[in-house]
Amino acid sequence: MKKLTNLLIFLFSLVAVFGNAQCPTNIGFEQTTPGSYIGAANAYAVANWTLSGNYANSASAAYNCANLGTPYNLGANEFAIVTTPLTYNSNGGGCSFILGNSPLGGTRVAKLNDNTFNYARNKIATTFNVTAANTLFQFAFAGYYENPGHLCCDQPGLYLRVLNACSGNTVASCSSMSLAANCGSVANVSFTTCGTLGVMSNWQVKAIDLTPYIGGCVTIEAWTADCNFGGHYGTTFFDAQCGGQLIGQGLGGIPGNPIPGPVSYCSGSGVATIAAPLGYSSYQWYGPNGIISTPSGTTSVLTVTAPIPGQTYTVQLISQGGCQLIAVNTLNTSTVSIAGIGSSPTCPGGASGTATVQGNGSGAGYTYTWTNSTGSVVGTQSVAVGLPTGTYSVTIAGLGGAMCGSATTTVAIGTATPATQNLYKPFCNGQAYLNTIGGSNFQWYNNTTAIAAPLGTAANYTVTSPFNGAVYNLTYINTQNCLSNVSFTLITSAPGSMSAASSSVCLGLSNGTGTINLIPAAGAPPGVISFAVQNTSLAPAYTSTSGITSSTQYTFNGLAAGQ
């Protein structure tokens, strides 16, 4: 293959180690207590990250595409460390989704900006030395972005860049990214319409190649901003990890047992898999016979049938920013080992914990056996779910037979600290509808005063005399049998509107049609709309009803002249 200049050759075998010493501690926020960190006094409260923020509006000439990311004041105005999984609810627009744990491992992530439009922008930055052992910087992001549609540099999203901190903070080439909806130049980034006003992204993993800066130091900045010129906001959840080549989903390694290399190939399996680093824009594999065609040759993981030890496979990687590198992988037989283990706690009194294991060494796959302290089998997949507090053992074995071997380890499931989910609830026309999804043992409170049964113990509650800023609280047992708390803060909003239009009717016939268009008020309960059209003065009387629907438009026909 023709030699590609300015590309670094990586020998991946047995070099990937989580938590490389050259990477800053707390790069993934796991050592920071969840909570809000705002103001100059908290600018350095998140270890090895610097927090800054500002506000912008159309009157400030400094905020434009040419000056994206500046200026900032020390200290954030909207920033928090949050615990996953969590439920995100937009402030209006009807978007709600569950954000799971970051694919980079752990249960704590950064939250940049909230779900209120106030011209806020917030930035986090970390600085570290670059060596041959930590040239791969991975980050994961998710979030909700209301009403995207402006220029790519002036709409809510995640923006990230690398500064060459050792040479005057010059912006590093091919290492700046604009990960916002409607940015057509960003490859492999997808957003999903959520609600009526915006788009959301669940976790996506991206990577930056830092090889041009080996021997120096870099500052990596990530920020999210509300729209500069009015109208919509964005919220980003962010996680990061660096060091070597990170395998699979980035689960934490077992102490004292470094993550093996990317080649999984045990004797007798007849299949080898080679995993390239996640998060690059494109992949192209080359084998002993040259380029490997699509689709298998352009994925992050290559499967090789009938592998021959000693053969070499090469992958060309293109980062999101356009940087290139080449990785060379030599097939060597391996035995099954555990590459990573992870867990999430259960809620108090329930069984909602999860445990995850990732194997290495078998290209043909694995069998999984999870057992509890009494020896009972509680799972047979890589992820065991519905676990109460306790210690669990997992054994994995290769599908290539006894020659592949097996590996066993344990993981503990703890109990999460009960948390209150705080929600803003818009209302109009003298009623506020407070809704839940599943559960039992409901108890509603007007602030701290319990509401009597039966209204106060129903699954949903309607506030008949709401006022702006009123707080209603709920305790209940969720579907995982856990005690949960929700706090609703009421916010006044404009009422909805409705319009109707109809066609002309031929003389003596009933061939008219009509259409009703409804714009629900913010905070109206979704999916419980109904339409009814009537004229009782006609003979026979005319009636057309929709039944319960989620549609905001209703078309009816068979109309005679009349009202």
C-alpha positions, 0 to 999 in steps of 0.5 A: 500500500502506498505510504501515507505521509504524516500518519502515525503507525500504531502497534496496538497489541497490548498497549491500551490501558484505562486511566493512563497516567498522562491523562488528567485525573477526573477527566470523566467527572467521576471524582466530583460530587453531583450538584451545581457548580456556578459562579467564580468561586466554583471555577476550579471546583471540578478537578482538572477542569476550568469552568467559565460562562457568559451571556450573549445577545444580538446587541453584542457584536463580539458574539458572531461566527468569527468569534465563536467561543469568546469571550468568557468570564471565569465561573459558569452560569449554568453547569452541573455534575449529574448522575445517570441514568436520568430523565430529561424533560424540556421546558415546553415542547413536549420532549422527554427521554431517558439518558442512560449511562455514558458509553465511556463508563461511570455514572457522573457526567457534566451538564452544560446549560439548562432548559431555559432560554436566557442567552447563557453560554458555558464552557469547560476546559482541561489541559494536559501533556500529550505523549505517545500513550494518550494521543486518543481523546474520546468524548461522548455527548447527548442533549436536547436543542430547541428549534435548531435552524440558524447558522451552524455557529449560532444555534444550540449544540456542542462545540469543541476545539483543541488549543496548542497550549504550549505555543500561544494557544493557537487553534490546532488544525483539524481539531475543532468540531461543531456538533449541532443539528443542521450542520451538514458538514459534521459527519456521523452525527445524528439528531432525532425530532423530539416533541414539537420544538426541538431535536435530541441526541442520545449518547454519541461517541467521537474522538480527536487525534492528538498525535501532532502535539506529542511532546507538547501540551493541549487545552481541550474546550467544550461549550454549549450556548443558547441562541445568540439572537433569541428564541431557543436554548440547548442542553448538553450532557458531556463525558470524556476519556483519554489514553491509548486505544480504548476498547469497545464501550469504554468500561473501566478495567479491572484493577491491575489487569490492563485492557488487552489489545484490539485483536480477539482470536482464540485457538479453535474459534476460526474467527478473529475480530479487530477493534479500531478506536471508536468515534472516528468519522470513517474507517478503511481496512486493508488486509493481506490482499489489499483494500477490503470492500464495503460494508465490512471494510469500512466499519470500526470492527473487522471480522476475519474468517479463517484467520492465519496467525502473523497476518497483518491488517491495517486500518486508516482512520479519519477523525471528525476534524479531518485528521488521519492516522493508520493503525497496524494490527497483527493476528496473534492467538489469545485466550478469553479475558475480561476487558471491562466490568461496570455497574449501576446502583439499584434504587432504595428498596428496589431491584433496578441495578445493572451489571455489565461485562465486556470480554476479549479474546474470542472472535466468535463471541462469548457465553455469559453466566451471572450468579448471585451470592447464593449461586442462583443464575440471574443473567445470561447476557453481557448485561444483567438487569433488575439486580438488588443490592449485593455482590455478583459473579460473572463467568464468560467463555469463548464460543470457540471451544475449550481452547478459548478458555474462560474468565471470572470476576465479581461486581458489587451493586450498591444503593443509589442515594434517593434524589428528587426529580425537579420539573417545570410545568407550564399551565394556562386557563386556570388548570395545571395537569401533573402526570406520571408514568406507571408506579403505585402508592402515589401521594401528592403534596401542595408544597409540603402539605399532603393532599387528601385522598382520593385526589391526593393518591391518584396517579395524576393530579389536576391543580384547579387554582394554579399560580406562577411559582407554585410547587407540588410534590409527589412521592410514589413507588416506581416500576422498579419498586423504588421510592421516587420523588418528583417536584413540579414548579408551575409556570404560567404560559400562553393558552393554545389556539384553534382555527377552522376552515371549510369548503363550499357546498353544492346546492342541495348536496352534502359534499362539503369538507372542513379542517380544524387546526389546534395549537395546544398550550405549552404543558397540555397533557399529550395524546388526549386531544378530541374533536367534535363537530355538530349541527343539531338544527339540520335534519338529520343532525350532523355529528363528527367526532375524532375520539381520543387522539394525539393529532392536532389536526382533524378533517371532517366531510359530508357537510351540508350548508349551515353552521 
